[in-house]
Amino acid sequence: MERHATTGLLRRPDVTLPRRLALSASTIDGGITPRAEVTDWITRRSLEQRHEVARIPFVALRNWSFHPASGDLRHDSGHFFRVEGLEVHSDYGPVPHWSQPIINQPEIGILGILVKEIGGVLHCLMQAKSEPGNINGVQISPTVQATKSNYTRVHKGKPVPYLEYFRDAPSEDMLADVLQSEQGSWFYRKRNRNMIVEVTGDVEPREDFCWLTIGQLQQLLRVDNLVNMDARTVLSCMPAGVEGNPLDAETDLGAAIARSAETSTASLHTSTAVMSWITSRQAQHEVSTATIPLNEVKQWQRGEDEISHDLGLFFSIIAVEISTNSREVQTWTQPLVRPYGTGVVALLVKRVDGVLHALVNARVEPGYLDVVELAPTVQATPENYTSALSGDRPPFLDLVLASRPEQVLFDTVMSEEGGRFHHACSRYQIIEVGADFSDEGLADFRWLSLHQLTDLLRHSHYVNVQARSLIACLRGLR
């Protein structure tokens, strides 16, 4: 039990929360917004929100410039983010030493979803939001999705709607509140505060906002490029209960997922053994990183409108101009990371004695705050492995690419964060293998149950952003 902040009395845990979460997850047509109206809302917001993005040369950037000594690309205010160089030495993977551009954004943003019980069912207040890097304009995002520079209004724009619910929220209203990382290959030690806050008073949805049940969101996760990365990471931090009761499941798969989410269910590895494995991976791998001037990065060239690798692989840095009627500022320019190719992000799962387990990878990325985070089984861009210089292909990649349709439980193309990345998409898959499928004795892979992953998500820097997306999707399988 925890002590109430004002009365000093001991507060009991909300024992009704798992049931309320499960009810919301099972409610698709019975919420305040019927399913047909959800589609209409998204269509209307897409038509109403004007969002024009055009590539420009670096010289046309306003309030951004390359530092004359370092070559770093920075905003004149010193806020938002900067593109600089990173030098990496690592024993992980086929390339032991390299340098690259990377986004350095040390400030902590807020990604928050408001939830409220309406008609006896929990609903999430979601936003239809355009981002400059989105491949299709409007996507469903959290109630609040804002960097510190944005919500402190460095840009002198309009205030962020509903921000007060997250900056001033009492701790007893929090369903989740945890710092989580972002892409460690493109961001340097970037973290955001992932928050879920339950409210009881009236909250009127503004024009670009809509109340949706968890079940409706889980359905929308199956639509290509619709639920954005920031919404997915917050949804993954939902407390246990979303998965429902195995006795109520309509399919064997649903029952296996629900059993996997129960803390009383046996797993292939004890939670103590899992923590020991993670610690061993953090101690075993050696990673040394140092920020360096952007103009000292090797094998990368800066042209008039692009910073790119000599081989044309991995990603590039571009500049864009944005004009919109739906953001705090109507027009601006900025750099974006433009990835090369479509990523493959896949989670292998199997049932052991009726309990679903997921094969996760203790993965090293240069931008992580800690040495490793747990990633999906496969997280790669196949086009980056066509060159001899790119080294060996990742474990299980070819198995994922050759998977049979009947094995695939989930298969959706999803966008990465559109505020910093240009048309960054990956094919997210959950693929079931037989119960006798092993991890091939690879030290960086382990089979974990859903309740073990959920427990790790209560803490920072254990589960990476790609794995968090797939966990949100896995909970929605029925």
ABEGO torsion letter per residue (X at the ends): XBBBAAAGBBBBBBAAAAAAAAAAAABAAABABBAAAAAAAAAAAAAABBBBBBBBBAAABBGBBBBAAAGBBBBAAGBEBBBBBBBBBBABEABABBBBBBBBBABBBBBBBBBBBBGGBBBBBBBBBBBAABAAEBBBBBABBBBAAAAAGAAGBBBBBGAAAAAABBAAABABBBBBBBBAAABBGBBBBBBBBBBABBBBBBAABBBBBAAAAAAAAABBGABBAAAAAAAAABBBGAAEBAAABABAAAAAAAAAABAABBBABBAAAAAAAAAAAAAABBBBBBBBBAAABBGBBBBAABBBBAAGBGBBBBBBBBBBAABABABBBBBBBBBBEBBBBBBBBBBBGGBBBBBBBBBBBAABABABBBBBABBBBAAAAABAAAEBBBBGAAAAAABBAAABABBBBBBBBAAABBGBBBBBBBBBBBAABBAGGBAABBBBBAAAAAAAAABBGABBAAAAAAAAAAAABX
